Amino acid sequence: MAKVTPEEALKTRQRILDAVIQCLLDPQVGYEKMTYTRLQTMTGISRGGILNHFGKKEHFLLALDGRIFNTVLNELDLSSRDAFSSSFESALARPTFNAVMQLLLNNASHHVAIEYAKQAWRDLEDLIEEKLGAEVKENDLPRLLGRSIFMLTTSKAA
C-alpha cells in the first residue's frame, strides 16, 4: 500500500469536512442523523478512512473551527442596533442561516456538542456587547433568538 502524503491526507480531511457541513446545514439530517455511513456514501471514503481522521463524532465540530459560526456572523450587520436587528430578521429568511441557527440551538442542549454550541453563543454575545453594547446583548439578542426558535419550530410544524 502506498504511503499517503500530507497533502493527500489534507484533501481527504477537507472532503470529509465538506460533507459534514452539508449534513449539518441540511435540516433533514443535522448532527443527530449525520452518520459515518452517510459520510462514507457522500465522500466515497471508507468508514475506516473517516474514522482515521475523526475518531469520534464530536471531533467533526471541533475541526470546523468556527466555520459554521462565521456563517452567522457574515449575515449580521453590527454597525448599529437597528442594523443588527434588521440584518438578523432578514437572515432568518435564508435557509443557510436558519440551518446554522437550528444547529446551534439544537446543540446547545446536546450532551456531545454542548461545549461547542455554548462557546459559539458566548462568542456571539461577546461580539455583540463589544460592537453594540450591553443593552443590545441583554435585550435584543434574546428577543431575536426567541424569534429564531419560533420560526424554527413553526417551520418544522408546517
PyMOL commands that set and color helices and strands:
alter all, ss='L'
color gray80, all
select helices_A, chain A and resi 6-25+30-33+36-43+47-53+58-64+67-75+81-91+95-107+114-132+134-157
alter helices_A, ss='H'
color red, helices_A
deselect
rebuild
show_as cartoon
